[in-house]
């Protein structure tokens, strides 16, 4: 184990470390002024991803046949501004989680580049992968498998800072402070083990552990999908508060479109390894232009019986990523597909009335089509219960998150 003191002495050390909370609270200092780690200035995007690609070789289907590859991520490009929350959505297998692992360099990309605050990752003159991981951490979906069952919560949280050279007492002080920040009393929880916690409590510990290195970016990969709705609402409140207090930037991956709408500033929609639409959350949910995005939004359950549909918005499964369709990859399921869609792959292009709303479609939807997902049926809070447009607009516009907390605490 990381800390080898006898149990009695160790308990004194852990609880005595609470007196060092003032030092550990340096985590909050950057919220009171410019972050000293800021390299490119406030206008420089925190992340710039260019043509990211990852193909998995699965060999030959026959002895002399061509080698086959799974195109998990195929030319993904996007950027994330400082202090922004980017939500990533799409069907299972579209490449969301692979993209997250490529950003962290847990999986090496085949092509493309990742630029962190103006410095390219792994470049001779850029930022190293080691330094990238100090500045960018990831919270995984499985809260139990993410924790070492042999380490107490304090040890798990303090492990990263300790092996990075931080003195033991200071690492423990930071662990106790972070436990308190995520809503767990250090006196009650510091010496517990992962199996003694509920799913929501374990996910709070995972968030605290990710914050222990003092990152600037958190990647949250389905981090609330395994929680029940009341606990999910509490964790979403916590994420909003941490973002505000620590000046964090989030990449939030989820299948829950209501949660993504609630927490995100911008949304990116992926299909079969590619980005098909991205833009501000109010544009994606209120004036979507891609047929696939419209189908995803239409699949959300509605509490209004007048909005219920008898037919699914999409039929069939996505095409095989080993041999995707030519041209537009969505054309085999798209009701608007034409000959051009088979011969020419669409590129991301800005909407005529909004430069930040990008769509990869030859025949995008318009307001005249009458399919834009507007109205109360598509405005839900994070608990999945029906809401109204005025309340949700207030939540999205309120940067300090107080309206969001009020909304979610009603359901907690």
C-alpha atoms as a printed R data frame, in Angstrom:
    type eleno elety resid chain resno       x       y       z
1   ATOM     1    CA   UNK     A     1   0.000   0.000   0.000
2   ATOM     2    CA   UNK     A     2   0.989   3.585  -0.493
3   ATOM     3    CA   UNK     A     3   0.998   4.558   3.190
4   ATOM     4    CA   UNK     A     4   2.612   2.025   5.532
5   ATOM     5    CA   UNK     A     5   2.167   3.642   8.952
6   ATOM     6    CA   UNK     A     6   0.622   1.529  11.700
7   ATOM     7    CA   UNK     A     7  -3.133   1.779  11.828
8   ATOM     8    CA   UNK     A     8  -3.249   3.733  15.087
9   ATOM     9    CA   UNK     A     9  -0.537   6.198  14.078
10  ATOM    10    CA   UNK     A    10  -1.929   6.407  10.578
11  ATOM    11    CA   UNK     A    11  -5.356   7.399  11.869
12  ATOM    12    CA   UNK     A    12  -3.775  10.221  13.818
13  ATOM    13    CA   UNK     A    13  -1.843  11.290  10.744
14  ATOM    14    CA   UNK     A    14  -4.927  11.334   8.543
15  ATOM    15    CA   UNK     A    15  -7.050  13.286  10.981
16  ATOM    16    CA   UNK     A    16  -4.161  15.528  11.870
17  ATOM    17    CA   UNK     A    17  -3.703  16.287   8.192
18  ATOM    18    CA   UNK     A    18  -7.009  18.129   8.294
19  ATOM    19    CA   UNK     A    19  -5.150  20.985   9.951
20  ATOM    20    CA   UNK     A    20  -3.345  21.477   6.660
21  ATOM    21    CA   UNK     A    21  -6.570  22.189   4.767
22  ATOM    22    CA   UNK     A    22  -5.466  25.786   4.299
23  ATOM    23    CA   UNK     A    23  -2.569  24.569   2.178
24  ATOM    24    CA   UNK     A    24  -4.760  22.144   0.262
25  ATOM    25    CA   UNK     A    25  -7.253  24.886  -0.500
26  ATOM    26    CA   UNK     A    26  -4.769  26.297  -2.974
27  ATOM    27    CA   UNK     A    27  -6.888  24.239  -5.361
28  ATOM    28    CA   UNK     A    28  -9.386  27.086  -5.180
29  ATOM    29    CA   UNK     A    29  -6.949  29.933  -5.747
30  ATOM    30    CA   UNK     A    30  -7.248  29.955  -9.524
31  ATOM    31    CA   UNK     A    31 -10.972  30.754  -9.267
32  ATOM    32    CA   UNK     A    32 -10.042  34.127  -7.740
33  ATOM    33    CA   UNK     A    33  -7.863  35.319 -10.595
34  ATOM    34    CA   UNK     A    34  -5.960  34.285 -13.745
35  ATOM    35    CA   UNK     A    35  -4.706  30.723 -13.720
36  ATOM    36    CA   UNK     A    36  -0.872  30.835 -13.564
37  ATOM    37    CA   UNK     A    37  -0.793  27.682 -15.710
38  ATOM    38    CA   UNK     A    38  -2.583  29.449 -18.566
39  ATOM    39    CA   UNK     A    39  -0.203  29.357 -21.514
40  ATOM    40    CA   UNK     A    40  -2.177  30.806 -24.405
41  ATOM    41    CA   UNK     A    41  -4.390  33.434 -22.776
42  ATOM    42    CA   UNK     A    42  -8.187  33.507 -22.349
43  ATOM    43    CA   UNK     A    43  -8.893  33.577 -26.107
44  ATOM    44    CA   UNK     A    44  -6.830  30.430 -26.786
45  ATOM    45    CA   UNK     A    45  -9.044  27.298 -26.854
46  ATOM    46    CA   UNK     A    46  -8.245  24.817 -24.130
47  ATOM    47    CA   UNK     A    47  -8.318  21.968 -26.644
48  ATOM    48    CA   UNK     A    48  -7.989  21.897 -30.414
49  ATOM    49    CA   UNK     A    49  -8.447  18.494 -32.024
50  ATOM    50    CA   UNK     A    50  -7.573  18.121 -35.705
51  ATOM    51    CA   UNK     A    51  -8.397  15.108 -37.892
52  ATOM    52    CA   UNK     A    52  -8.135  12.586 -35.056
53  ATOM    53    CA   UNK     A    53  -8.143   9.029 -36.344
54  ATOM    54    CA   UNK     A    54  -8.034   5.548 -34.845
55  ATOM    55    CA   UNK     A    55  -8.446   2.375 -36.896
56  ATOM    56    CA   UNK     A    56  -8.206  -1.113 -35.396
57  ATOM    57    CA   UNK     A    57  -6.695  -3.817 -37.600
58  ATOM    58    CA   UNK     A    58  -8.715  -7.038 -37.265
59  ATOM    59    CA   UNK     A    59  -6.811  -9.054 -39.856
60  ATOM    60    CA   UNK     A    60  -8.032 -10.854 -42.975
61  ATOM    61    CA   UNK     A    61 -11.356 -12.592 -43.357
62  ATOM    62    CA   UNK     A    62  -9.775 -14.988 -45.868
63  ATOM    63    CA   UNK     A    63  -6.214 -16.190 -46.339
64  ATOM    64    CA   UNK     A    64  -5.462 -13.909 -49.311
65  ATOM    65    CA   UNK     A    65  -8.123 -11.268 -48.782
66  ATOM    66    CA   UNK     A    66  -7.452  -7.655 -47.854
67  ATOM    67    CA   UNK     A    67  -6.877  -6.705 -44.249
68  ATOM    68    CA   UNK     A    68  -9.926  -5.261 -42.511
69  ATOM    69    CA   UNK     A    69  -9.956  -2.316 -40.118
70  ATOM    70    CA   UNK     A    70 -12.584  -0.968 -37.748
71  ATOM    71    CA   UNK     A    71 -12.861   2.785 -38.285
72  ATOM    72    CA   UNK     A    72 -13.566   3.675 -34.666
73  ATOM    73    CA   UNK     A    73 -12.675   7.357 -35.033
74  ATOM    74    CA   UNK     A    74 -12.278   8.728 -38.531
75  ATOM    75    CA   UNK     A    75 -11.207  12.349 -38.939
76  ATOM    76    CA   UNK     A    76 -12.743  13.975 -35.852
77  ATOM    77    CA   UNK     A    77 -12.051  17.705 -35.405
78  ATOM    78    CA   UNK     A    78 -13.358  20.090 -32.753
79  ATOM    79    CA   UNK     A    79 -12.243  22.603 -30.168
80  ATOM    80    CA   UNK     A    80 -13.190  23.346 -26.561
81  ATOM    81    CA   UNK     A    81 -13.012  26.857 -25.113
82  ATOM    82    CA   UNK     A    82 -11.714  27.505 -21.614
83  ATOM    83    CA   UNK     A    83 -14.417  27.178 -18.994
84  ATOM    84    CA   UNK     A    84 -16.789  25.503 -21.452
85  ATOM    85    CA   UNK     A    85 -18.704  22.235 -21.171
86  ATOM    86    CA   UNK     A    86 -18.777  20.282 -24.422
87  ATOM    87    CA   UNK     A    87 -21.363  17.499 -24.509
88  ATOM    88    CA   UNK     A    88 -20.753  14.559 -26.855
89  ATOM    89    CA   UNK     A    89 -23.699  12.367 -27.852
90  ATOM    90    CA   UNK     A    90 -24.414   9.574 -30.301
91  ATOM    91    CA   UNK     A    91 -25.456   5.946 -30.509
92  ATOM    92    CA   UNK     A    92 -23.376   3.190 -28.945
93  ATOM    93    CA   UNK     A    93 -20.352   2.454 -31.124
94  ATOM    94    CA   UNK     A    94 -20.142   5.917 -32.675
95  ATOM    95    CA   UNK     A    95 -16.674   6.587 -31.200
96  ATOM    96    CA   UNK     A    96 -17.414   8.793 -28.171
97  ATOM    97    CA   UNK     A    97 -15.398   6.850 -25.611
98  ATOM    98    CA   UNK     A    98 -12.596   6.105 -28.064
99  ATOM    99    CA   UNK     A    99 -12.308   9.827 -28.730
100 ATOM   100    CA   UNK     A   100 -11.993  10.444 -24.982
101 ATOM   101    CA   UNK     A   101  -9.230   7.857 -24.655
102 ATOM   102    CA   UNK     A   102  -7.417   9.334 -27.629
103 ATOM   103    CA   UNK     A   103  -7.507  12.762 -25.982
104 ATOM   104    CA   UNK     A   104  -5.923  11.288 -22.849
105 ATOM   105    CA   UNK     A   105  -3.488   9.235 -24.955
106 ATOM   106    CA   UNK     A   106  -4.663   6.093 -23.185
107 ATOM   107    CA   UNK     A   107  -4.920   4.892 -26.788
108 ATOM   108    CA   UNK     A   108  -2.408   6.196 -29.312
109 ATOM   109    CA   UNK     A   109  -4.025   7.891 -32.333
110 ATOM   110    CA   UNK     A   110  -3.113   6.719 -35.812
111 ATOM   111    CA   UNK     A   111  -3.269  10.261 -37.168
112 ATOM   112    CA   UNK     A   112  -4.289  13.758 -36.187
113 ATOM   113    CA   UNK     A   113  -3.193  16.131 -33.457
114 ATOM   114    CA   UNK     A   114  -4.308  17.304 -30.034
115 ATOM   115    CA   UNK     A   115  -3.327  20.837 -29.032
116 ATOM   116    CA   UNK     A   116  -3.652  21.685 -25.341
117 ATOM   117    CA   UNK     A   117  -3.722  25.413 -24.584
118 ATOM   118    CA   UNK     A   118  -1.655  26.214 -27.682
119 ATOM   119    CA   UNK     A   119   0.884  23.380 -27.299
120 ATOM   120    CA   UNK     A   120   0.714  20.203 -29.339
121 ATOM   121    CA   UNK     A   121   0.760  16.992 -27.338
122 ATOM   122    CA   UNK     A   122   3.869  14.799 -27.830
123 ATOM   123    CA   UNK     A   123   5.477  17.417 -30.067
124 ATOM   124    CA   UNK     A   124   9.135  18.188 -29.370
125 ATOM   125    CA   UNK     A   125   8.277  21.811 -28.637
126 ATOM   126    CA   UNK     A   126   4.863  21.085 -27.172
127 ATOM   127    CA   UNK     A   127   3.516  19.442 -24.048
128 ATOM   128    CA   UNK     A   128   4.410  15.906 -22.989
129 ATOM   129    CA   UNK     A   129   1.804  13.223 -22.356
130 ATOM   130    CA   UNK     A   130   2.818  13.228 -18.684
131 ATOM   131    CA   UNK     A   131   2.156  16.946 -18.351
132 ATOM   132    CA   UNK     A   132  -1.064  16.586 -20.341
133 ATOM   133    CA   UNK     A   133  -2.384  14.063 -17.831
134 ATOM   134    CA   UNK     A   134  -1.577  16.399 -14.966
135 ATOM   135    CA   UNK     A   135  -3.803  18.969 -16.630
136 ATOM   136    CA   UNK     A   136  -6.512  16.640 -17.938
137 ATOM   137    CA   UNK     A   137  -8.141  13.840 -15.965
138 ATOM   138    CA   UNK     A   138 -10.918  11.368 -16.724
139 ATOM   139    CA   UNK     A   139 -13.878  10.021 -14.731
140 ATOM   140    CA   UNK     A   140 -15.089   6.646 -15.988
141 ATOM   141    CA   UNK     A   141 -18.550   5.115 -16.010
142 ATOM   142    CA   UNK     A   142 -17.844   2.125 -13.731
143 ATOM   143    CA   UNK     A   143 -17.274   3.756 -10.355
144 ATOM   144    CA   UNK     A   144 -16.377   0.490  -8.602
145 ATOM   145    CA   UNK     A   145 -13.879  -0.868 -11.150
146 ATOM   146    CA   UNK     A   146 -12.164   2.542 -11.227
147 ATOM   147    CA   UNK     A   147 -11.110   2.292  -7.567
148 ATOM   148    CA   UNK     A   148  -8.500   0.023  -6.004
149 ATOM   149    CA   UNK     A   149 -10.396  -2.201  -3.543
150 ATOM   150    CA   UNK     A   150  -7.306  -2.468  -1.301
151 ATOM   151    CA   UNK     A   151  -6.932   1.256  -0.746
152 ATOM   152    CA   UNK     A   152  -8.994   3.410   1.565
153 ATOM   153    CA   UNK     A   153 -10.655   6.447   0.050
154 ATOM   154    CA   UNK     A   154  -8.022   8.790   1.476
155 ATOM   155    CA   UNK     A   155  -5.247   6.612   0.020
156 ATOM   156    CA   UNK     A   156  -6.933   6.437  -3.393
157 ATOM   157    CA   UNK     A   157  -7.304  10.190  -3.660
158 ATOM   158    CA   UNK     A   158  -3.830  10.935  -2.291
159 ATOM   159    CA   UNK     A   159  -2.088   8.340  -4.446
160 ATOM   160    CA   UNK     A   160  -1.669  10.512  -7.544
161 ATOM   161    CA   UNK     A   161  -0.215  13.573  -5.799
162 ATOM   162    CA   UNK     A   162   2.004  11.363  -3.604
163 ATOM   163    CA   UNK     A   163   3.620   9.452  -6.469
164 ATOM   164    CA   UNK     A   164   4.078  12.776  -8.279
165 ATOM   165    CA   UNK     A   165   6.337  14.026  -5.488
166 ATOM   166    CA   UNK     A   166   3.958  15.738  -3.065
167 ATOM   167    CA   UNK     A   167   4.793  15.151   0.625
168 ATOM   168    CA   UNK     A   168   2.626  12.528   2.287
169 ATOM   169    CA   UNK     A   169   1.002  14.883   4.794
170 ATOM   170    CA   UNK     A   170   0.179  17.395   2.077
171 ATOM   171    CA   UNK     A   171  -1.263  14.671  -0.169
172 ATOM   172    CA   UNK     A   172  -3.489  13.458   2.669
173 ATOM   173    CA   UNK     A   173  -4.567  17.009   3.435
174 ATOM   174    CA   UNK     A   174  -5.579  17.467  -0.168
175 ATOM   175    CA   UNK     A   175  -7.467  14.148  -0.105
176 ATOM   176    CA   UNK     A   176  -9.451  15.203   2.969
177 ATOM   177    CA   UNK     A   177 -10.219  18.614   1.499
178 ATOM   178    CA   UNK     A   178 -11.424  17.049  -1.736
179 ATOM   179    CA   UNK     A   179 -13.627  14.584   0.131
180 ATOM   180    CA   UNK     A   180 -15.280  17.520   1.829
181 ATOM   181    CA   UNK     A   181 -15.594  19.387  -1.491
182 ATOM   182    CA   UNK     A   182 -17.500  16.477  -3.059
183 ATOM   183    CA   UNK     A   183 -19.883  16.250  -0.112
184 ATOM   184    CA   UNK     A   184 -18.350  13.387   1.899
185 ATOM   185    CA   UNK     A   185 -17.362  13.979   5.539
186 ATOM   186    CA   UNK     A   186 -13.664  13.032   5.891
187 ATOM   187    CA   UNK     A   187 -14.200  11.910   9.493
188 ATOM   188    CA   UNK     A   188 -16.725   9.335   8.311
189 ATOM   189    CA   UNK     A   189 -15.399   8.329   4.896
190 ATOM   190    CA   UNK     A   190 -11.611   8.761   4.755
191 ATOM   191    CA   UNK     A   191 -10.871   5.288   6.165
192 ATOM   192    CA   UNK     A   192 -13.616   3.433   4.281
193 ATOM   193    CA   UNK     A   193 -13.066   1.100   1.347
194 ATOM   194    CA   UNK     A   194 -14.881   1.242  -2.021
195 ATOM   195    CA   UNK     A   195 -17.163  -1.731  -1.251
196 ATOM   196    CA   UNK     A   196 -18.570   0.167   1.746
197 ATOM   197    CA   UNK     A   197 -20.013   2.960  -0.418
198 ATOM   198    CA   UNK     A   198 -23.068   3.383  -2.609
199 ATOM   199    CA   UNK     A   199 -22.702   3.985  -6.340
200 ATOM   200    CA   UNK     A   200 -23.211   7.723  -5.979
201 ATOM   201    CA   UNK     A   201 -20.658   7.967  -3.181
202 ATOM   202    CA   UNK     A   202 -18.090   6.016  -5.196
203 ATOM   203    CA   UNK     A   203 -18.582   8.329  -8.147
204 ATOM   204    CA   UNK     A   204 -18.003  11.319  -5.864
205 ATOM   205    CA   UNK     A   205 -14.730   9.697  -4.779
206 ATOM   206    CA   UNK     A   206 -13.745   9.201  -8.414
207 ATOM   207    CA   UNK     A   207 -14.397  12.880  -9.071
208 ATOM   208    CA   UNK     A   208 -12.297  13.813  -6.031
209 ATOM   209    CA   UNK     A   209  -9.479  11.554  -7.203
210 ATOM   210    CA   UNK     A   210  -9.545  13.145 -10.652
211 ATOM   211    CA   UNK     A   211  -9.339  16.597  -9.052
212 ATOM   212    CA   UNK     A   212  -6.414  15.616  -6.812
213 ATOM   213    CA   UNK     A   213  -3.887  16.405  -9.536
214 ATOM   214    CA   UNK     A   214  -5.316  19.900  -9.969
215 ATOM   215    CA   UNK     A   215  -6.460  19.417 -13.593
216 ATOM   216    CA   UNK     A   216  -7.868  22.107 -15.839
217 ATOM   217    CA   UNK     A   217  -9.985  19.692 -17.905
218 ATOM   218    CA   UNK     A   218 -12.213  16.825 -16.778
219 ATOM   219    CA   UNK     A   219 -13.442  14.206 -19.251
220 ATOM   220    CA   UNK     A   220 -16.619  12.643 -17.879
221 ATOM   221    CA   UNK     A   221 -17.377   9.433 -19.777
222 ATOM   222    CA   UNK     A   222 -20.916   8.311 -18.887
223 ATOM   223    CA   UNK     A   223 -20.127   9.337 -15.314
224 ATOM   224    CA   UNK     A   224 -23.762   9.556 -14.166
225 ATOM   225    CA   UNK     A   225 -25.453   6.956 -16.369
226 ATOM   226    CA   UNK     A   226 -25.231   4.160 -13.769
227 ATOM   227    CA   UNK     A   227 -26.850   6.268 -11.025
228 ATOM   228    CA   UNK     A   228 -30.506   6.512 -10.130
229 ATOM   229    CA   UNK     A   229 -32.182   9.812 -10.934
230 ATOM   230    CA   UNK     A   230 -32.065  11.389  -7.480
231 ATOM   231    CA   UNK     A   231 -28.352  10.607  -7.058
232 ATOM   232    CA   UNK     A   232 -27.710  11.676 -10.649
233 ATOM   233    CA   UNK     A   233 -29.229  15.071  -9.879
234 ATOM   234    CA   UNK     A   234 -26.982  15.473  -6.843
235 ATOM   235    CA   UNK     A   235 -23.838  14.583  -8.823
236 ATOM   236    CA   UNK     A   236 -24.814  17.014 -11.601
237 ATOM   237    CA   UNK     A   237 -25.220  19.747  -8.993
238 ATOM   238    CA   UNK     A   238 -21.782  18.862  -7.663
239 ATOM   239    CA   UNK     A   239 -20.202  19.039 -11.129
240 ATOM   240    CA   UNK     A   240 -21.689  22.488 -11.722
241 ATOM   241    CA   UNK     A   241 -20.394  23.756  -8.385
242 ATOM   242    CA   UNK     A   242 -16.895  22.355  -8.967
243 ATOM   243    CA   UNK     A   243 -16.752  23.876 -12.424
244 ATOM   244    CA   UNK     A   244 -17.645  27.274 -11.022
245 ATOM   245    CA   UNK     A   245 -15.349  27.076  -7.977
246 ATOM   246    CA   UNK     A   246 -12.290  25.590  -9.693
247 ATOM   247    CA   UNK     A   247 -12.611  27.136 -13.153
248 ATOM   248    CA   UNK     A   248 -12.788  23.741 -14.851
249 ATOM   249    CA   UNK     A   249 -13.469  22.790 -18.453
250 ATOM   250    CA   UNK     A   250 -15.608  19.692 -19.073
251 ATOM   251    CA   UNK     A   251 -15.987  17.177 -21.879
252 ATOM   252    CA   UNK     A   252 -19.208  15.400 -20.959
253 ATOM   253    CA   UNK     A   253 -20.064  12.140 -22.758
254 ATOM   254    CA   UNK     A   254 -23.507  10.662 -22.267
255 ATOM   255    CA   UNK     A   255 -26.422   8.842 -23.879
256 ATOM   256    CA   UNK     A   256 -28.888  10.849 -21.801
257 ATOM   257    CA   UNK     A   257 -29.868  13.755 -24.035
258 ATOM   258    CA   UNK     A   258 -31.706  15.513 -21.210
259 ATOM   259    CA   UNK     A   259 -28.617  15.540 -19.005
260 ATOM   260    CA   UNK     A   260 -26.426  16.731 -21.879
261 ATOM   261    CA   UNK     A   261 -28.868  19.549 -22.595
262 ATOM   262    CA   UNK     A   262 -28.854  20.525 -18.945
263 ATOM   263    CA   UNK     A   263 -25.117  20.644 -18.304
264 ATOM   264    CA   UNK     A   264 -23.563  21.551 -21.680
265 ATOM   265    CA   UNK     A   265 -22.685  24.858 -23.308
266 ATOM   266    CA   UNK     A   266 -22.073  23.219 -26.689
267 ATOM   267    CA   UNK     A   267 -23.016  19.819 -28.074
268 ATOM   268    CA   UNK     A   268 -21.211  17.607 -30.589
269 ATOM   269    CA   UNK     A   269 -23.091  14.763 -32.290
270 ATOM   270    CA   UNK     A   270 -21.136  11.749 -33.580
271 ATOM   271    CA   UNK     A   271 -22.184   9.018 -35.993
272 ATOM   272    CA   UNK     A   272 -20.030   6.078 -37.035
273 ATOM   273    CA   UNK     A   273 -16.733   7.668 -36.042
274 ATOM   274    CA   UNK     A   274 -17.409  11.134 -37.458
275 ATOM   275    CA   UNK     A   275 -18.855  14.442 -36.280
276 ATOM   276    CA   UNK     A   276 -22.148  15.178 -38.033
277 ATOM   277    CA   UNK     A   277 -23.251  18.292 -36.132
278 ATOM   278    CA   UNK     A   278 -21.985  20.634 -33.441
279 ATOM   279    CA   UNK     A   279 -23.046  23.953 -32.018
280 ATOM   280    CA   UNK     A   280 -24.430  25.808 -29.000
281 ATOM   281    CA   UNK     A   281 -26.826  23.743 -26.931
282 ATOM   282    CA   UNK     A   282 -29.833  25.960 -27.676
283 ATOM   283    CA   UNK     A   283 -29.204  25.604 -31.418
284 ATOM   284    CA   UNK     A   284 -28.751  21.825 -31.342
285 ATOM   285    CA   UNK     A   285 -31.873  21.284 -29.268
286 ATOM   286    CA   UNK     A   286 -33.972  24.085 -30.712
287 ATOM   287    CA   UNK     A   287 -32.959  24.347 -34.385
288 ATOM   288    CA   UNK     A   288 -31.160  21.148 -35.327
289 ATOM   289    CA   UNK     A   289 -30.123  20.833 -38.967
290 ATOM   290    CA   UNK     A   290 -28.929  17.224 -39.310
291 ATOM   291    CA   UNK     A   291 -31.538  14.457 -39.774
292 ATOM   292    CA   UNK     A   292 -29.626  12.147 -37.427
293 ATOM   293    CA   UNK     A   293 -29.633  14.715 -34.619
294 ATOM   294    CA   UNK     A   294 -33.346  15.300 -35.158
295 ATOM   295    CA   UNK     A   295 -33.947  11.546 -34.911
296 ATOM   296    CA   UNK     A   296 -31.956  11.320 -31.671
297 ATOM   297    CA   UNK     A   297 -33.909  14.169 -30.111
298 ATOM   298    CA   UNK     A   298 -37.211  12.721 -31.290
299 ATOM   299    CA   UNK     A   299 -36.384   9.461 -29.496
300 ATOM   300    CA   UNK     A   300 -36.610  11.099 -26.080
301 ATOM   301    CA   UNK     A   301 -39.680   9.995 -24.117
302 ATOM   302    CA   UNK     A   302 -42.282  12.711 -23.696
303 ATOM   303    CA   UNK     A   303 -44.525  13.274 -20.686
304 ATOM   304    CA   UNK     A   304 -47.092  14.894 -22.956
305 ATOM   305    CA   UNK     A   305 -49.481  12.250 -24.374
306 ATOM   306    CA   UNK     A   306 -50.086  14.477 -27.400
307 ATOM   307    CA   UNK     A   307 -46.402  14.170 -28.341
308 ATOM   308    CA   UNK     A   308 -46.181  10.395 -28.278
309 ATOM   309    CA   UNK     A   309 -45.305   8.607 -31.507
310 ATOM   310    CA   UNK     A   310 -46.113   5.104 -32.686
311 ATOM   311    CA   UNK     A   311 -43.116   4.704 -35.008
312 ATOM   312    CA   UNK     A   312 -39.442   4.883 -33.973
313 ATOM   313    CA   UNK     A   313 -37.573   7.907 -35.389
314 ATOM   314    CA   UNK     A   314 -34.856   5.594 -36.754
315 ATOM   315    CA   UNK     A   315 -34.969   2.001 -37.913
316 ATOM   316    CA   UNK     A   316 -32.160  -0.499 -38.134
317 ATOM   317    CA   UNK     A   317 -28.662  -0.483 -36.699
318 ATOM   318    CA   UNK     A   318 -25.752   1.710 -37.816
319 ATOM   319    CA   UNK     A   319 -23.742   0.281 -40.723
320 ATOM   320    CA   UNK     A   320 -20.697  -1.870 -40.111
321 ATOM   321    CA   UNK     A   321 -17.714   0.384 -39.206
322 ATOM   322    CA   UNK     A   322 -15.439  -2.065 -41.017
323 ATOM   323    CA   UNK     A   323 -17.032  -1.172 -44.341
324 ATOM   324    CA   UNK     A   324 -19.004   2.068 -43.914
325 ATOM   325    CA   UNK     A   325 -21.210   3.371 -46.755
326 ATOM   326    CA   UNK     A   326 -19.682   5.626 -49.367
327 ATOM   327    CA   UNK     A   327 -20.366   9.318 -49.208
328 ATOM   328    CA   UNK     A   328 -22.524  10.222 -46.232
329 ATOM   329    CA   UNK     A   329 -22.437   7.425 -43.682
330 ATOM   330    CA   UNK     A   330 -25.955   8.168 -42.503
331 ATOM   331    CA   UNK     A   331 -27.516   7.931 -45.959
332 ATOM   332    CA   UNK     A   332 -28.625   4.288 -45.539
333 ATOM   333    CA   UNK     A   333 -30.978   5.353 -42.738
334 ATOM   334    CA   UNK     A   334 -31.756   8.905 -43.812
335 ATOM   335    CA   UNK     A   335 -35.197   9.748 -45.240
336 ATOM   336    CA   UNK     A   336 -33.711  12.734 -47.100
337 ATOM   337    CA   UNK     A   337 -30.925  10.836 -48.884
338 ATOM   338    CA   UNK     A   338 -30.365  11.514 -52.587
339 ATOM   339    CA   UNK     A   339 -27.826  10.420 -55.214
340 ATOM   340    CA   UNK     A   340 -25.310  13.056 -54.156
341 ATOM   341    CA   UNK     A   341 -25.207  11.569 -50.652
342 ATOM   342    CA   UNK     A   342 -23.767   8.308 -52.027
343 ATOM   343    CA   UNK     A   343 -21.070   9.873 -54.170
344 ATOM   344    CA   UNK     A   344 -19.840  12.787 -52.045
345 ATOM   345    CA   UNK     A   345 -19.045  12.875 -48.340
346 ATOM   346    CA   UNK     A   346 -20.467  16.041 -46.735
347 ATOM   347    CA   UNK     A   347 -18.139  18.394 -44.880
348 ATOM   348    CA   UNK     A   348 -18.951  20.356 -41.751
349 ATOM   349    CA   UNK     A   349 -20.321  23.739 -42.799
350 ATOM   350    CA   UNK     A   350 -21.737  26.655 -40.823
351 ATOM   351    CA   UNK     A   351 -25.444  27.412 -40.802
352 ATOM   352    CA   UNK     A   352 -26.429  30.522 -42.802
353 ATOM   353    CA   UNK     A   353 -27.654  32.286 -39.673
354 ATOM   354    CA   UNK     A   354 -25.091  31.023 -37.117
355 ATOM   355    CA   UNK     A   355 -21.346  30.612 -37.721
356 ATOM   356    CA   UNK     A   356 -20.871  28.339 -34.672
357 ATOM   357    CA   UNK     A   357 -23.543  25.847 -35.751
358 ATOM   358    CA   UNK     A   358 -21.809  23.286 -37.989
359 ATOM   359    CA   UNK     A   359 -23.540  20.504 -39.913
360 ATOM   360    CA   UNK     A   360 -22.218  17.773 -42.222
361 ATOM   361    CA   UNK     A   361 -25.218  17.302 -44.500
362 ATOM   362    CA   UNK     A   362 -25.914  18.019 -48.173
363 ATOM   363    CA   UNK     A   363 -29.601  18.624 -47.485
364 ATOM   364    CA   UNK     A   364 -29.869  19.982 -43.925
365 ATOM   365    CA   UNK     A   365 -33.149  20.563 -42.185
366 ATOM   366    CA   UNK     A   366 -34.638  24.046 -42.070
367 ATOM   367    CA   UNK     A   367 -37.424  25.666 -40.110
368 ATOM   368    CA   UNK     A   368 -39.674  25.146 -43.129
369 ATOM   369    CA   UNK     A   369 -39.385  21.378 -42.659
370 ATOM   370    CA   UNK     A   370 -41.225  21.681 -39.371
371 ATOM   371    CA   UNK     A   371 -39.117  19.014 -37.670
372 ATOM   372    CA   UNK     A   372 -36.947  21.142 -35.407
373 ATOM   373    CA   UNK     A   373 -37.358  19.766 -31.870
374 ATOM   374    CA   UNK     A   374 -38.893  22.760 -30.151
375 ATOM   375    CA   UNK     A   375 -41.613  22.977 -27.533
376 ATOM   376    CA   UNK     A   376 -42.175  21.701 -24.014
377 ATOM   377    CA   UNK     A   377 -42.080  18.046 -25.091
378 ATOM   378    CA   UNK     A   378 -38.331  18.337 -25.690
379 ATOM   379    CA   UNK     A   379 -37.492  20.427 -22.644
380 ATOM   380    CA   UNK     A   380 -36.799  18.122 -19.713
381 ATOM   381    CA   UNK     A   381 -34.754  18.604 -16.618
382 ATOM   382    CA   UNK     A   382 -31.920  16.289 -15.655
383 ATOM   383    CA   UNK     A   383 -34.212  13.878 -13.831
384 ATOM   384    CA   UNK     A   384 -36.084  13.038 -17.036
385 ATOM   385    CA   UNK     A   385 -39.307  14.659 -15.880
386 ATOM   386    CA   UNK     A   386 -41.046  17.216 -18.009
387 ATOM   387    CA   UNK     A   387 -40.068  20.862 -17.748
388 ATOM   388    CA   UNK     A   388 -40.937  24.075 -19.501
389 ATOM   389    CA   UNK     A   389 -38.989  26.205 -21.894
390 ATOM   390    CA   UNK     A   390 -38.822  29.276 -19.678
391 ATOM   391    CA   UNK     A   391 -37.360  27.378 -16.729
392 ATOM   392    CA   UNK     A   392 -34.795  25.576 -18.866
393 ATOM   393    CA   UNK     A   393 -33.724  28.756 -20.620
394 ATOM   394    CA   UNK     A   394 -33.161  30.285 -17.194
395 ATOM   395    CA   UNK     A   395 -30.978  27.348 -16.170
396 ATOM   396    CA   UNK     A   396 -28.853  27.527 -19.318
397 ATOM   397    CA   UNK     A   397 -28.471  31.286 -19.118
398 ATOM   398    CA   UNK     A   398 -27.592  31.336 -15.437
399 ATOM   399    CA   UNK     A   399 -23.855  30.900 -15.365
400 ATOM   400    CA   UNK     A   400 -23.565  30.618 -11.584
401 ATOM   401    CA   UNK     A   401 -25.691  27.457 -11.533
402 ATOM   402    CA   UNK     A   402 -28.027  28.523  -8.695
403 ATOM   403    CA   UNK     A   403 -31.139  28.038 -10.805
404 ATOM   404    CA   UNK     A   404 -29.819  24.652 -11.842
405 ATOM   405    CA   UNK     A   405 -29.348  23.625  -8.234
406 ATOM   406    CA   UNK     A   406 -32.837  24.744  -7.324
407 ATOM   407    CA   UNK     A   407 -34.268  22.774 -10.216
408 ATOM   408    CA   UNK     A   408 -32.442  19.561  -9.399
409 ATOM   409    CA   UNK     A   409 -32.928  19.737  -5.634
410 ATOM   410    CA   UNK     A   410 -36.658  19.662  -6.186
411 ATOM   411    CA   UNK     A   411 -36.199  16.191  -7.625
412 ATOM   412    CA   UNK     A   412 -33.452  14.899  -5.310
